[in-house]
Every structure is written in C-alpha cells, then in structure tokens.
Amino acid sequence: MEQLNRITQQPGVMGGKACIRGMRVTVGMVVGQIGAGHSVDEILADYPYLEREDIMQALRYAAWRAEEREVMLTTT
C-alpha cells in the first residue's frame, strides 16, 4: 500500500479515529463531505487548514479500508 503519511491515528485524538495530520478532522468527515456532493474545492474553502493532498489521502485511505476483508474464524 502506498504510504499515507497524512493519515494519523492517536488514542487521544477523536477517539482514535483516522484523522488528517493529527487534527480533529476525521477521514470519515472528509469522505462524508464528498459523499454529500461537496467538491474538493468546497471542502478546502470550508476548512482552510486542509490541503488538497489531505483530501486525496483521505479518499485513498477510505478506499483501502473498504477493500479489507474480515475472515471469521470458527472457534471450537
């Protein structure tokens, strides 16, 4: 997987959710904004402390997580 150096997870920040550069902006919030029809430029205008690459990495991270598979193991 490509390095996602702008995505951070810290237990004390937003409950350990994946965030942008340690800020209190979660990947889920960014992806939710895109899903709601907001453009990257609109998000950047609403959150001036974000950079275009922050949003691109959030989308790549979400895509990577969506591709993960959980395999349930049987217990005996």
N, C-alpha and C positions, 0 to 999 in steps of 0.2 A: 504494500500500500504506500502511496505517495505520502511523504511527511506532511502532516498538518500542524505546523508549528504555531498557528494562531488559535488553535482549539485547546483549551485548558480545562482540567477538572481538579478542583480543590474541595475537600470536605467542608471547609468553612465558607465557601462562596456558593450561593444559590443551592444549598443542599447537595453539593457535589455534582450538579448537572453540568453538562458540557457547555462551556462559556467561550466567549470571544476574548482572547488575550487577558484573562483573569478579571475582566469587568463583569458587572452584573447584567450582562446581556447574554441570554442563553441561545444556543443553536436553535432550540425549538421556537423561540420568539422570532428569530430571523426567518426560519423556514415557514413559520406560520404566516408571516407578513407576505412572503412570496405567494404562498398558497391562497391568501385572501385577495390576490390580484395586484398587490403593490409592486411597482418596478424597483429595480436596484437603485435607480436614481432617487426615487421617492424615499426609500429607506435611508439612503445616505443623507438626504435633506432633513429627515426627521431625527436622525441620530448622527450628528456631525462628527462625533468622535469615532465613528466606524469608518473603515476604508473599504474600497471595492473588494480587495483581496480577502478581507474578513468575511464578507458575504459569500464569496465564491468558495472559500474553505468550509464555511458552514454548510453549504449545499453539498459539497463533496463528502463531508463527514456524514451528513444525513443519508446520502445515497449509499455510502459504505455500510452504515449501520442497518439500513433496510435490506441489504444483501446478506447479512449474517443469518445463520440458521441455528436454531436451538435443537439439539437432538436429545430427546427424552430417553434416559436410560432406565431400564427396568430395575427395580430393587427386589431382592429376594430375602 
